[in-house]
């Protein structure tokens, strides 16, 4: 994948194409394993998950506005979620 960054030679152009194909392969594999899990999740558990994510997002905004050491919103999200 690092070779695909260098655009000088036609070989490297092929490596760039292989990187795109690798992405589609990864997408297909992920869809194969994640889709059955999504179908098994019921509506109340989806609602609970969305409410939890909303609560944690609001908490990160509050921490971002109050805490002086945290300068960016992404840093606040990092501290809340990890």
Buried (B, 14 or more C-beta within 10 A) or exposed (E): EEEBEEEEEEEEEEBBEEBEEEEEEEEEEEEEEEEEEEEEEEEEEEEEEEEEEEEEBEBBEEBBEEEEEBEEBEBBBEBBEE
